[in-house]
Every structure is written in structure tokens, then in C-alpha cells.
Amino acid sequence: MAKEKKSSDKEDKSKKKNTSLRLDSKTLKALKLRAIEEETSVQRIIETLVEDYLKKT
């Protein structure tokens, strides 16, 4: 069953830019597993971490 996407989801994607990063393979695997467990994505986890970091500084 596919999730319904809100129109704001499409707007958010159009504002986003790509970047890349290199992670140790064990770290990336653990991150992917955590994303699956939390029913989210690696992208969303990293985005949340970065946003929280930027709020602190």
C-alpha cells in the first residue's frame, strides 16, 4: 500500500539540493538498519541530525 504524498512533500523536494558524503561501510549499514527499524530514511535521519546541530550553534 503506497503512502499518500502531500503537496507540501513535492514542494519540499523541489527546494532540496543533492550532496554526498562518505561513511564507513559498518556505519552506513547500521544507519540503514536503524532507518528501516524506525520506518524512515537515511536521508531524513541525517537531515534531522544536521538541523538539530545547526540549531545548537
VENLINHU-V490945 format. One record per backbone hydrogen bond with DSSP energy under -0.5 kcal/mol. NH is the residue of the N-H (numbers start at 0). CO is the residue of the C=O. Records with the same first field share a line. If there is no record, write none. Layout:
NH = CO + CO
This chain:
8 = 5
9 = 5
10 = 6
11 = 7
12 = 8
13 = 9
14 = 10 + 11
15 = 11 + 12
22 = 20
27 = 23
28 = 24
29 = 25
30 = 26
31 = 27
32 = 28
33 = 29
34 = 30
35 = 31
36 = 32
37 = 33
38 = 35
39 = 34
44 = 40
45 = 41
46 = 42
47 = 43
48 = 44
49 = 45
50 = 46
51 = 47
52 = 48
53 = 49
54 = 50
55 = 51
56 = 52
